[in-house]
Amino acid sequence: MSAQYTFSCSKCNFSIESWEDGNQYIEDLNGKRHFFYHPAESEIRDKIAKEICGPEYSEAKILKIYNERIGNAPDHICRKCEKISRLNPEKDQIICKRCGGGSVEITMGLAGKKCIRCDGIFLDGVFTAIS
């Protein structure tokens, strides 16, 4: 299960929702990321892994695929255009997918930082949901 938090500006009330566990995914053979969330995570994860295995399906092969192809791409927000991008810090270049800007921050780390829209500060995240 994962908790969602909302980070709001102390001045203008601009807010951003963020999941503490990020966005888990599995990559298919073409490198396309298939994101999975509770409660259907095992269905998506297993479907892609079985497609990769083909007729040579085995538990050992599935575990190997999980180790090689599962990642996490938390939400990052661009300070320039406000686009939310799912970026894996271990694999991806940390730049905005819309404008290419490099002023991108992980949304779960916004507490205490300057607001994107004004000179206010993001307050500590408030718990808003669980999945």
Stockholm file with secondary structure:
# STOCKHOLM 1.0

chainA/1-131         MSAQYTFSCSKCNFSIESWEDGNQYIEDLNGKRHFFYHPAESEIRDKIAKEICGPEYSEAKILKIYNERIGNAPDHICRKCEKISRLNPEKDQIICKRCGGGSVEITMGLAGKKCIRCDGIFLDGVFTAIS
#=GR chainA/1-131 SS CCEEEEEEBTTTCCEEEEETTCCEEEECTTCCEEECCTTSHHHHHHHHHHHHHGGGCCHHHHHHHHHHHEEECCEEEETTTCCEEECCTTTSCCSCTTTCCSCEEEGGGCTTSBCSSSSCBBCCCEEEEEC
#=GC SS_cons         CCEEEEEEBTTTCCEEEEETTCCEEEECTTCCEEECCTTSHHHHHHHHHHHHHGGGCCHHHHHHHHHHHEEECCEEEETTTCCEEECCTTTSCCSCTTTCCSCEEEGGGCTTSBCSSSSCBBCCCEEEEEC
//
